[in-house]
Amino acid sequence: MTGGPTVHTLKLDSDALHTPTYASRCFSHDVPKYRVPKQGMSADAAYQLVHDELNLDGNPALNLASFVTSWMEPQADRLATETLNKNLIDQDEYPQTEVAHERVVSMIGRLFHAPVGEAPTGTATIGSSEAIMLAMLAHKRSWQRRREAAGEPADRPNMVMGADVHTCWEKFARYFEVEARTIPMEDGRYTISAEQVEPLLDERTIAVAGLLGTTFTGQMDDLASINTLLARIESERGQRIPLHIDAASGGFIAPFSQPDLEWDFRLSQVRSINVSNHKFGLVYPGMGTVVFRDRSDLPEELVFHINYLGGDMPNYSLNFSRPSNSVVLQYFNFLRLGHEGYTDIVTGMLSNAHALASKLSTIEGLELLNDGSSFPIVALRATDPTATDLTLVSHRLREHGWIVPAYTLPPNAEHITVLRMVIKENFSRDMVDMLAHDVHATMRMLHTEPGAHHRGPRVRPHC
């Protein structure tokens, strides 16, 4: 899933300057770094300056920390450039772009088995973070209206989720004032099931979050058992608690690798699903989608009808203006690849992930938490953390160009450090072999080099 922008402290007291290498050819003066320069420069010079600075970034092809798509075909790149200047919100000016938007959301709803007899609805979003907030905001408002209609207090709402959730869930709870009832992890249990969920439910629960592919370990919650629990509660108590599926990572994997796995709208209590198109939907960042089981799950009062750009434009979002190219690129991919194409790509990613896991499982000192068989994610822990510092392993792999995050798990498993690798479409079997070789070499070096076990800073996983 993608996160929001980093909060930066403004450099108001800094007079740092660029002194470009090409000063004698393109520049006649230094360029300030933290204030708008008095004079401009040629487009070529500005391009060269920015281009050279960005050379210090990591190589996206070697970035196994992020789930986000970093490669598309040249035809997609052309479409991205051609549609960059079209505002997705302006449906009156760009009606065919809105048609593509509608088709994409409908295709995703059908992929997730939206029931034909109901009226599913949804929208593209800025990543799964916005999608999750929109879904939970709708469930919160629906819960409030049901409570008010029954003459019951509509304050102090809560939601139930595992500690395996993405940070955006914590953001929703804090930003929209909902109590987050978080189920801690345990050593050996990194997901949740009905057993952990049931004690936390009450009449103020607006929804339960279930994960199809976690950020931390690449596993999935026991969604079937949670659905059965919520169905029983609705039958016995008349209490409706929606199940929202966070399919940011797995929504474009499971339909093509495990089509018979019932995790989506085939489960009766699933009322909404989010997915990150910019992950395994194979489009550039940032795009997500939220789909509701039925139009009634989205209170009409949350939908704004806008006419000052032309015709009536219903809008449900936390943002407004945004580029249309990510939606267009998803439309391109659906047409380009089809169901068979996605199946082939997912099969290849899972095959490479499993091959990497098999190679890494033979390394003394490492233990697999996830072998890449269900999701293209390989996660490892040290068999003896006192002998193997995975944070240092991560730092040493960076010296080879690999970006592989090491991080601690949430409570109550914070004593476990995990090394995680996301295998994407453009990560070949040859790269699998090279990465496995470098992990082997790094582990041998750390176990033979004096003083090699210095502990580095802890980080959160990228997604």
Buried (B, 14 or more C-beta within 10 A) or exposed (E): BBBEEEEEEEEEEEEEEBEBEEBEEBBEEBBBEEEEEEEEBEEEBEEBBEEEEEEEEEEBBBBBBBBBBBBBEEEBEEBBEEBEEBBBBBBBEBEEBBEBBBBBBBBBBEBBBBEEEBEBBBBBBBBBBBBBBBBBBBBBBBBBEBBEEEEEEBEEBBBBBBBBBBBBBEBBBEEEEBBBBBBBBEEEBBBBBBEBBBEBBEEBBBBBBBBBBBBBBBBBBBBBBBBBBBBEBBEEEEBBBBBBBBBBBBBBBBBBBEEEBBBBBBBBBBBBBBBBBBBBBBBBBBBBBBBBBBEEBBBEEEBEEBEEEEEEBEEBBEEEEBBBBBBBBBBBBBEBBEEEBBBEBBEBBBBBBBBBBBBBEEBEBBEBBBBBEBBBBBBBBBEEBEEBBBBBBBBBBEEBBBBBBBBBBBEEBEEBBBBBBBBBBBBEEEBBEBBBEBBBEBBEEBEEEEEEEEEBEEEEBBB
